[in-house]
């Protein structure tokens, strides 16, 4: 799937208060990231995950993607460009040997 298609699609499913868009989306993203963390906690606790837990992780990660996409839209950012910029930043850090630990610009 291409990110432009995904970002356009998420726009068609977005229903939230227009006067608090950024706050709503940022809190939603944090909430869904917390749900991902909860699934990972269960994964660690239980050892090898079953199919249901793996599917729950997939679903929660999808929700994270939705909020990220909508937050990009609200901020006037292209989701693909955000991904590309992050990739370039990480490639630069790796090339300079600062991808681990404190890195830079953190």
C-alpha positions in Angstrom: 0.0 0.0 0.0 1.3 3.5 -0.7 1.2 6.1 2.0 -0.6 8.8 -0.1 -3.5 6.3 -0.6 -3.6 5.5 3.1 -3.5 9.1 4.1 -6.3 10.0 1.7 -8.3 7.1 3.0 -7.9 7.9 6.7 -9.3 11.4 5.9 -12.6 9.8 4.8 -13.0 8.0 8.1 -12.1 10.8 10.4 -14.8 12.0 12.8 -13.6 14.2 15.7 -14.1 17.7 17.1 -12.8 20.3 14.6 -11.9 22.9 17.2 -9.5 20.6 19.0 -8.1 18.6 16.2 -4.4 18.5 17.1 -5.1 17.8 20.8 -7.6 15.1 19.9 -5.3 13.3 17.5 -2.2 13.6 19.7 -4.0 12.1 22.6 -5.5 9.4 20.4 -2.0 8.5 19.2 -0.7 8.3 22.7 -3.6 6.2 23.8 -3.2 3.7 21.0 0.6 3.6 21.6 -0.3 2.7 25.2 -2.5 -0.1 23.9 0.4 -1.4 21.8 2.5 -1.3 25.0 -0.1 -3.3 26.8 -0.1 -6.0 24.2 3.7 -6.2 24.2 3.6 -6.5 28.0 1.3 -9.5 27.7 3.6 -10.9 25.0 6.5 -10.7 27.4 4.6 -12.1 30.3 3.1 -15.0 28.4 6.2 -15.9 26.3 5.3 -17.0 22.8 2.2 -15.2 21.7 -0.9 -17.0 20.4 -2.6 -16.0 17.2 -5.2 -13.8 19.0 -2.4 -11.7 20.7 -0.6 -11.3 17.4 -3.8 -10.1 15.8 -4.5 -7.7 18.7 -1.0 -6.3 18.2 -1.7 -5.9 14.4 -5.0 -4.1 15.1 -3.5 -1.7 17.7 -0.6 -0.9 15.4 -3.1 -0.2 12.7 -4.8 2.3 15.0 -1.5 4.0 15.7 -1.0 4.3 11.9 -4.5 5.9 11.6 -3.8 8.5 14.2 -0.3 9.2 12.8 -1.8 9.7 9.4 -4.5 12.0 10.6 -2.1 14.0 12.8 0.1 14.5 9.7 -2.9 15.7 7.7 -4.0 18.1 10.5 -0.4 19.5 10.6 -0.3 19.9 6.8 2.3 17.2 6.4 2.6 14.4 3.9 2.8 11.0 5.6 5.2 9.7 3.0 7.5 12.7 3.4 7.5 12.2 7.2 8.6 8.6 6.7 11.2 9.6 4.1 12.6 12.3 6.4 12.8 9.9 9.3 14.6 7.3 7.1 17.1 9.9 5.9 17.7 11.0 9.5 18.3 7.4 10.6 20.6 6.7 7.7 22.7 9.8 8.5 22.9 8.8 12.2 23.9 5.3 11.2 26.6 6.6 8.9 28.0 8.8 11.6 27.9 6.0 14.2 25.4 7.8 16.5 22.3 5.6 15.9 22.6 4.0 19.4 22.5 5.4 22.8 22.0 9.2 23.1 22.6 9.7 19.4 22.0 13.4 18.5 19.1 15.8 18.4 17.2 13.8 20.9 
